[in-house]
């Protein structure tokens, strides 16, 4: 039996997107002592030459995923293959994989110390 994936944690709770709300991000940085904190929204479209390149990038930037897979190394190849296969739905041409715009936050602040 395969269980459905768990729902993502709410904003502010531990997880990949714990600081996904601009107010939470701002508060965390201000709590760390930064001043003049500004948070701006921008969308970013990611483009890759192949689904394999996207999978390589995803694994390179995903420390929590890598930590989980380090506990189950026999699943790493299958997980990477699943990411590459899922990326195929975003193919826009012969080779180009274009991920739709992703919501991002650009944060600036000043260390008063």
TAHUZI-V266738 format. One record per residue. N is the residue number from 1. SS is DSSP state (H for helix, E for strand, C for the rest). PHI is phi in radians with two decimals (none if undefined). OMEGA is omega in radians with two decimals (NA if undefined). Layout:
BEGIN
n & ss & phi & omega
N & SS & PHI & OMEGA
N & SS & PHI & OMEGA
END
This chain:
BEGIN
n & ss & phi & omega
1 & C & none & 3.11
2 & C & -1.82 & 3.13
3 & C & -1.48 & 3.07
4 & C & -1.21 & 3.13
5 & C & -1.12 & 3.10
6 & C & -1.20 & 3.09
7 & C & -1.16 & 3.13
8 & C & -1.15 & 3.11
9 & C & -1.18 & 3.10
10 & C & -1.17 & 3.08
11 & C & -0.95 & -3.14
12 & C & 1.62 & 3.11
13 & C & -1.65 & -3.13
14 & C & -0.98 & 3.12
15 & C & 2.66 & -3.09
16 & C & -0.99 & -3.01
17 & C & -1.98 & -3.07
18 & C & -1.09 & 3.13
19 & C & -1.99 & -3.05
20 & C & -1.37 & 3.10
21 & C & -1.65 & -3.06
22 & H & -1.01 & -3.13
23 & H & -1.16 & 3.10
24 & H & -1.17 & 3.12
25 & H & -1.09 & 3.13
26 & H & -1.04 & -3.11
27 & H & -1.07 & -3.14
28 & H & -1.12 & -3.11
29 & H & -1.26 & 3.09
30 & H & -1.14 & 3.10
31 & H & -1.10 & 3.11
32 & C & -1.38 & 3.05
33 & C & 1.84 & -3.14
34 & E & -1.42 & 3.14
35 & E & -2.10 & 3.12
36 & E & 0.88 & -3.09
37 & E & -1.37 & 3.10
38 & E & -2.28 & 3.13
39 & E & -2.15 & 3.14
40 & E & -2.11 & 3.12
41 & E & -1.54 & 2.95
42 & E & -2.67 & 3.08
43 & E & -1.74 & -3.12
44 & E & -2.36 & 3.06
45 & E & -1.79 & 3.13
46 & E & -1.67 & 3.10
47 & E & -2.22 & -3.12
48 & E & -2.34 & 3.13
49 & C & -1.29 & -3.12
50 & C & -2.77 & 3.09
51 & H & -1.18 & 3.09
52 & H & -1.18 & 3.10
53 & H & -1.12 & 3.08
54 & H & -1.07 & 3.13
55 & H & -1.09 & 3.09
56 & H & -1.03 & -3.14
57 & H & -1.10 & -3.10
58 & H & -1.03 & 3.14
59 & H & -1.24 & 3.13
60 & H & -1.19 & -3.07
61 & H & -1.74 & -3.00
62 & C & -1.85 & -3.14
63 & H & -1.00 & 3.14
64 & H & -1.11 & 3.12
65 & H & -1.16 & 3.12
66 & H & -1.09 & 3.11
67 & H & -1.14 & 3.10
68 & H & -1.13 & -3.11
69 & H & -1.25 & 3.07
70 & H & -1.12 & 3.10
71 & H & -1.37 & -3.13
72 & C & -2.36 & -3.04
73 & H & -1.02 & 3.13
74 & H & -1.17 & -3.14
75 & H & -1.71 & -3.07
76 & H & -1.04 & -3.11
77 & H & -1.08 & 3.13
78 & H & -1.15 & 3.12
79 & H & -1.13 & 3.12
80 & H & -1.10 & 3.12
81 & H & -1.11 & 3.11
82 & H & -1.14 & 3.09
83 & H & -1.12 & 3.13
84 & H & -1.08 & 3.13
85 & H & -1.12 & 3.14
86 & H & -1.15 & -3.14
87 & H & -1.16 & -3.10
88 & H & -1.03 & 3.13
89 & H & -1.16 & -3.13
90 & H & -1.82 & 3.12
91 & E & -1.18 & -3.11
92 & C & -1.97 & -3.13
93 & C & -2.72 & -3.13
94 & C & -1.01 & -3.09
95 & C & -2.25 & -2.95
96 & C & -1.27 & 3.03
97 & E & -1.89 & -3.12
98 & E & -2.10 & 3.10
99 & E & -1.51 & -3.12
100 & E & -0.96 & -3.11
101 & E & -0.90 & 3.12
102 & E & -1.91 & 3.11
103 & E & -1.27 & -3.13
104 & E & -2.35 & 3.08
105 & E & -2.17 & 3.08
106 & E & -1.83 & -3.07
107 & E & -2.05 & 3.01
108 & E & -2.22 & 3.09
109 & E & -2.85 & -3.10
110 & E & -2.12 & 3.05
111 & E & -1.47 & -3.05
112 & C & -1.28 & -3.10
113 & C & -1.50 & NA
END
